[in-house]
Amino acid sequence: MKIAFKIVAFIFVLGISAGCKKFIDRPPLTEFTDETAWDSEEKLRLYANQFYTGFFTGYGNAFNTDGAPLVSFTNSDDIVVQGNQINFTRSVPNSSPWNYETIRSLNIMLNRIDTRMSTILTPASKAHWTGVGRFFRAFRYSQLVQSFGDVPYYTREVFDTELDELFKPRTPRNEVMDAIYDDLKFAMQNVRVDDGAQNVNRYVVAGFASRIALSEGTWQKYYYKNDARAKKFLELAIEAADLVVASGKYDINSDYKSIFTSKDLTSNKECILFRKYDPAVGVTHAIASYSNLSESTLNGPTSDLLKSYILSTGKVWVPGTASASFDLTNMIATRDSRFEATFYSKPSALNRGAYYYITKYLPRDVEKRTQVDLLGLPAEFTGDKNETDAPVLRYAEVLLNWIEAKVELETLGGAVVIQGDIDKTINKLRNRPLAPEAVARGVVKTAELKLSDLPADPNRDPEVSALLWEVRRERRMEFAFEIFRLADLRRWSKLEYMDNTLNTDLISGGWVNFQTQLPGELKAANVGKIAVIKEDGSEVVYNGTNAAAMVGFYKNTANVGRLPFLNQGNINPYLTPVGISQMNFYASRGYKLQQTQGWPQN
């Protein structure tokens, strides 16, 4: 539905949304004008509805998967792609704008609440809606800052006649983040504890605040080397997460896979916020179709990810030990339970990237129907007809945000991390219920993490403490193929993990015994095309006569690593450059747009 506000959109710098994106349980905006839209709280709620699908993507809508898991975040050390690995930007593009239409819409909302609704809203309602607007504004600015660093900061509606404002210099990151901090603090104090099912409430705000604050705290610590600012935001991350935990409203009460494959997450206490899908009103998605075991895909898990899964004993993989064998059946029975819930139980040639098919988003009954009962794929798991609900904000994330911030703060003079901190976060996740199907495959709960007996991982980054290494491992297992991994590597200043010259495990996938598991792949057409990497790192290429030797981590011989992106002149993979056309556009109006840090300024 069109929003009839008559506001001029200004190219590149500012604009306003032309429509209301439909959220499943939110009615679309009717035709309001700026004169009639602010005379009731219900109309204000309808205006705010337009922001939900932009910020809370879930599994996307129909075939639009922008911002959705599995398919939108394929550039990380978790995913190998058949052929050329995805490259980082290596030169300033012709066009790379930032988008301020959401910021402008939110500033209009905040202005109208203050100037036109003082006699309409109660003081508490006014504080609530101001908090909602400031939360969304903080959310959007945090996205811009994490991408570009310094960005122009606006707290009011700017008109197309105000050229000095429209073309003003980029605001320093710290100044923008201080404003975000204030917006989040206000929202955490004023947004309603309960504003109805699936509406933004104080705990939704606090959950996302823990994410935003942890991100900034670690950016400041590792990238900008500013411990004082790191401490400020890490403390906010703990405060925000504490607010969620103290509510007692949330828990880890279901098996891992069901969180991502359920048609109704209403009763799942881990979901602080989820996106509802319902074909009856035309709201469906396509994420499960990308992992339906019936269609081929080029993306799969890297050997590096597979090696990172902890054993159910709480120990780590050590080469040459039988319990750590990478045979898929053995991994299911001996690794953390999230492994079984994430991958199909047999190597599959349909996954051309790794031969391990990612079924985290496919229900178990569909796996059984198609692979055991040999029945057809249900129509709802084809194309864009998927109906499963999408977790948007999980309690698991809040817990892991809290413990990571706690561990980081200890190095900055904060309280010492104790076993109780680990028990109520990491160990709570490890104690989540197991699905009966998982138990039948030999899956057991992973042993608790003990501060007195941290795993001795020979692959640990020596710059990272043993405890922090395990916290980061827990995030990697918990959020595999979701939306966090690349963002995590950036905020830890650890993009070297994605350098193929430093980590050769990034271009190989799952462990396969081709002769016994996929004999059909040992054919003339694959001579010279498929290879395996042994535990000692040696490579064996299939030559048509060495079938018995084809046991190891699968690698397509056409796989090519990323082009160099670290320590390269005028390349900064941590921050996004603005485009040449945007810089020229400023110059044509007599203004200068400074290029992003680390990129050429002309």
Disulfide bonds with the S-S distance in Angstrom:
none
